[in-house]
């Protein structure tokens, strides 16, 4: 979903102006000594893109070398994963991923890359998803929305940034747990028309990241009904949880993270991980991510690998049970 243009430009400009922290030295000779490409599987203007640009700007400053964001939207970020998996494993191509790469094997019947061919680097941060409706929708609460969906079977639609994205899978899981139906309308990232369609009442709801929906909901462009985490987000406490709204036991949060091609030298992975740990601890960077509803949180490569494995197991079951196909 597209952030309000003025707000997005403010965030992007702020990212580019992140000051160099005095206790952090610029990278010495060696890696990186040329432009690094940070690939994101969604179009400009959405939450994933905004996060990527904040991280790229800070790493550019830290390394004294440009990190450029390359948008490759489509197929629920599968096109971006394919691009990175088939790139040289030299540290100069990184993906900012919104999901475990291993999920691709459940979503697509044919792949031109090995979904296990990624080296985990570091988590960037965690976030909850938000369900929103048009501002003039009759549902004022999540309870209202569920009742509306149950009384209009087969008629309620919801948008996501693509088949197999965490937002799509979260909504499918929500339908099962809440006992109601919605029809999925996928977009090539929510910056590709989903927000305008929602505001024009062409679709009934949207489930997506706080990075994409928090500012429009707070600005009154759409109405936020509930978040998907077990507890209210400390960065968006005004929105109740699904559990508070009657969906018992519902607890889904997601993450943004960096991966490289699998055979990237270990010393490069170690360096990028260490630099991510450093910048994600900086108050200034935390403050840039907070308006997007993202709690900065680095990890070791091993911790990220474990999280990706657990996510693959959880969502793999949901994909099989619901028959979701990314093709």
C-alpha positions as a printed Julia matrix, in Angstrom:
327×3 Matrix{Float64}:
   0.0     0.0     0.0
   1.21    3.45   -0.82
   2.13    5.66    2.1
   0.78    9.21    1.79
   3.27   10.79   -0.6
   4.3    13.61    1.72
   4.79   11.15    4.59
   6.81    8.73    2.44
   9.04   11.48    1.13
   9.59   12.69    4.68
  10.65    9.22    5.8
  12.88    8.74    2.78
  14.5    12.12    3.23
  15.01   11.42    6.9
  16.61    8.1     6.06
  19.03    9.74    3.69
  19.96   12.24    6.37
  20.66    9.75    9.15
  23.72   11.1    10.97
  26.89    9.08   11.36
  27.16    8.0    14.97
  30.49    9.08   16.49
  31.29    5.64   17.94
  30.97    3.92   14.55
  33.97    4.0    12.23
  33.63    3.83    8.5
  34.46    0.51    6.9
  38.14    0.17    6.12
  39.64   -1.15    2.89
  38.01   -4.34    1.68
  34.33   -5.19    1.53
  32.45   -3.32    0.3
  34.56   -1.53   -2.27
  31.83   -0.96   -4.84
  28.07   -0.44   -5.0
  25.95   -2.93   -3.05
  22.48   -3.77   -4.35
  19.64   -4.22   -1.87
  16.73   -5.95   -3.6
  13.15   -5.62   -2.34
  10.25   -7.54   -3.82
   7.69   -4.72   -3.75
   7.18   -1.43   -5.6
   8.31    1.97   -4.34
   6.08    3.68   -1.8
   5.13    0.75    0.43
   6.31   -0.32    3.85
   8.94   -2.82    2.65
  10.38   -0.22    0.29
  10.52    2.42    3.05
  12.34    0.02    5.39
  14.8    -0.91    2.66
  15.63    2.72    1.97
  16.17    3.51    5.65
  18.57    0.56    5.99
  20.32    1.28    2.69
  20.91    4.92    3.62
  22.44    4.03    6.97
  24.67    1.27    5.57
  25.81    3.61    2.78
  26.95    6.08    5.38
  28.56    3.48    7.61
  30.44    1.8     4.78
  31.34    4.89    2.81
  29.96    3.0    -0.19
  26.61    3.38   -1.9
  23.88    0.83   -1.17
  21.15    1.11   -3.79
  17.61   -0.2    -3.47
  16.35   -2.15   -6.46
  12.6    -2.82   -6.58
  11.56   -6.12   -8.17
   7.84   -6.47   -7.42
   5.68   -9.4    -8.31
   4.71  -12.96   -7.37
   4.66  -12.25   -3.66
   8.38  -11.26   -3.72
   9.31  -14.45   -5.6
  10.82  -12.48   -8.5
  13.16  -10.73   -6.08
  14.14  -13.99   -4.4
  14.87  -15.53   -7.8
  17.05  -12.57   -8.73
  19.15  -12.76   -5.58
  19.45  -16.54   -5.52
  20.88  -16.44   -9.05
  23.27  -13.55   -8.35
  26.97  -13.89   -7.64
  27.63  -14.94   -4.04
  30.08  -12.09   -3.47
  28.22   -9.95   -0.93
  27.16   -7.3    -3.42
  23.57   -8.48   -3.78
  21.35   -8.66   -0.69
  17.62   -9.19   -0.38
  15.39   -7.46    2.15
  12.88  -10.27    2.55
   9.45  -10.24    4.17
   9.18  -14.01    4.4
  11.19  -17.19    4.74
  12.6   -18.08    1.29
  11.76  -21.73    1.96
   8.05  -20.98    1.57
   8.54  -20.75   -2.18
   8.52  -24.56   -2.49
   4.96  -24.64   -1.13
   3.7   -21.76   -3.27
   5.14  -22.39   -6.72
   5.04  -25.57   -8.79
   8.22  -24.63  -10.65
  11.17  -22.6    -9.44
  14.31  -21.48  -11.25
  16.22  -21.34   -7.98
  16.72  -23.4    -4.85
  14.65  -21.86   -2.01
  17.3   -23.13    0.41
  20.05  -21.25   -1.44
  20.09  -18.27    0.93
  22.42  -17.33    3.74
  20.6   -15.68    6.66
  22.29  -12.43    7.7
  20.18  -10.56   10.25
  16.65   -9.69   11.21
  15.83   -5.99   10.78
  12.75   -5.77   12.95
   9.38   -7.2    13.84
   5.89   -5.92   13.2
   2.25   -6.86   13.47
  -0.28   -6.86   10.64
  -3.31   -4.59   10.6
  -6.75   -5.17    9.11
  -8.28   -2.01    7.67
 -11.52   -1.15    5.88
 -12.68    1.94    3.96
 -13.32    4.87    6.28
 -17.06    4.77    5.56
 -17.4     1.0     5.92
 -20.35   -0.04    8.17
 -18.01   -2.08   10.41
 -16.65    0.03   13.25
 -14.95   -2.87   15.05
 -13.47   -6.24   14.16
 -16.51   -7.88   15.74
 -18.69   -5.87   13.35
 -16.55   -6.91   10.4
 -16.72  -10.62   11.24
 -20.5   -10.4    11.67
 -20.76   -8.58    8.34
 -18.67  -11.24    6.6
 -20.73  -14.05    8.09
 -23.97  -12.44    6.97
 -22.63  -11.87    3.44
 -20.95  -15.18    2.55
 -18.87  -15.06   -0.61
 -19.26  -11.3    -1.02
 -16.5    -9.83    1.17
 -13.13   -9.21   -0.47
  -9.71   -8.39    0.96
  -6.48   -7.18   -0.61
  -2.92   -8.18    0.16
   0.46   -7.3    -1.37
   0.58  -10.63   -3.18
  -0.05  -14.35   -3.04
   1.99  -16.05   -0.35
   3.11  -12.88    1.4
   2.92  -12.91    5.21
  -0.06  -10.56    5.04
  -1.96  -12.9     2.71
  -1.15  -15.97    4.81
  -2.11  -14.15    8.01
  -5.51  -13.27    6.52
  -6.1   -16.87    5.42
  -5.25  -18.08    8.91
  -7.54  -15.41   10.38
 -10.46  -16.66    8.28
  -9.95  -20.15    9.67
  -9.61  -19.05   13.28
 -12.46  -16.54   13.07
 -14.87  -18.79   11.2
 -15.71  -16.39    8.36
 -15.02  -16.08    4.64
 -13.28  -13.45    2.52
 -12.15  -13.6    -1.1
  -8.51  -12.73   -1.74
  -7.62  -10.01   -4.25
  -3.83  -10.0    -4.7
  -1.83   -7.0    -5.9
   1.75   -6.64   -7.05
   2.49   -4.97   -3.76
  -0.07   -2.67   -2.21
   1.54    0.36   -3.81
   0.14   -0.99   -7.09
  -3.45    0.19   -6.72
  -4.69   -1.56   -3.59
  -5.03    1.59   -1.49
  -6.92    3.51   -4.15
  -9.23    0.52   -4.7
  -9.87    0.24   -0.97
 -10.6     3.94   -0.58
 -12.97    3.76   -3.57
 -14.81    0.81   -1.96
 -13.86   -1.54   -4.78
 -12.55   -3.94   -2.15
 -13.86   -4.39    1.39
 -10.72   -4.77    3.47
  -6.98   -5.06    3.44
  -4.56   -7.0     5.59
  -0.99   -5.75    5.47
   1.98   -4.59    7.48
   1.86   -1.67    9.87
   4.63   -0.24    7.68
   2.1     0.23    4.9
  -1.12    0.82    6.85
  -0.28    2.58   10.09
   0.02    6.08    8.65
  -3.09    5.86    6.42
  -5.1     4.51    9.38
  -3.87    7.23   11.7
  -4.51    9.85    9.04
  -8.14    8.79    8.63
  -7.78    7.61    5.04
  -8.88    4.13    6.14
 -10.24    2.64    9.38
  -7.97    0.29   11.31
  -9.9    -2.47   13.11
  -7.38   -4.78   14.77
  -3.77   -5.96   14.83
  -2.78   -9.6    14.61
  -0.3    -9.87   17.5
  -1.32  -11.28   20.88
  -0.63   -7.96   22.6
  -1.26   -4.44   21.38
   1.71   -2.98   19.57
   3.72   -0.59   21.7
   4.1     1.51   18.55
   0.38    1.45   17.69
  -1.47    0.92   20.98
  -4.7     2.49   19.73
  -5.59   -0.64   17.75
  -7.05   -3.64   19.63
  -5.83   -7.17   18.99
  -7.72   -9.92   17.2
  -7.92  -11.72   20.54
  -9.56   -8.7    22.15
 -11.95   -8.72   19.19
 -13.1   -12.27   19.79
 -10.68  -14.35   17.68
  -9.37  -16.61   20.44
  -5.7   -17.57   20.43
  -4.79  -15.49   17.39
  -1.17  -14.35   17.55
   0.76  -13.56   14.38
   3.72  -11.22   14.02
   6.21  -11.04   11.17
   9.69   -9.74   10.42
  11.87   -8.05    7.85
  15.31   -9.58    7.36
  18.41   -9.64    5.18
  19.56  -12.7     3.24
  22.43  -13.25    0.78
  23.12  -16.01   -1.75
  24.05  -19.18    0.1
  27.74  -19.36   -0.82
  28.53  -15.79    0.18
  31.85  -15.85    2.11
  31.31  -16.28    5.85
  33.45  -13.26    6.72
  31.21  -11.0     4.61
  28.05  -12.39    6.24
  29.68  -11.87    9.63
  30.6    -8.27    8.81
  27.16   -7.32    7.53
  25.56   -8.98   10.54
  27.81   -7.07   12.94
  27.06   -3.78   11.19
  23.31   -4.49   11.3
  23.56   -5.18   15.05
  25.3    -1.82   15.42
  22.92    0.33   13.41
  19.74   -1.3    14.72
  20.8    -0.37   18.25
  21.04    3.31   17.32
  18.24    5.48   18.72
  18.07    7.5    15.5
  17.49    4.42   13.36
  14.94    3.06   15.82
  13.1     6.37   15.56
  13.02    6.1    11.74
  11.47    2.62   11.87
   8.98    3.36   14.65
   6.52    5.42   12.53
   6.23    2.35   10.32
   5.21    0.24   13.31
   8.49   -1.67   13.24
  10.41   -2.54   16.38
  14.09   -2.67   15.43
  15.54   -6.04   16.42
  18.7    -7.58   15.0
  19.58  -11.26   15.27
  22.43  -13.65   14.67
  22.37  -15.56   11.37
  21.6   -18.68   13.39
  18.61  -17.08   15.11
  17.26  -15.88   11.76
  17.71  -19.36   10.28
  15.68  -20.84   13.15
  12.93  -18.23   12.74
  12.77  -18.86    8.98
  12.53  -22.61    9.6
   9.69  -22.16   12.11
   7.84  -19.81    9.77
   8.21  -22.24    6.88
   6.72  -25.04    8.97
   3.78  -22.92   10.17
   2.84  -21.35    6.86
   3.61  -24.48    4.89
   0.75  -26.17    6.76
  -1.6   -23.23    6.09
  -0.69  -23.2     2.39
  -1.37  -26.92    2.07
  -4.63  -26.73    4.02
  -6.0   -23.8     2.01
  -4.64  -24.79   -1.39
  -2.91  -21.47   -1.99
  -0.94  -21.31   -5.24
   1.45  -18.57   -6.28
   1.59  -19.62   -9.94
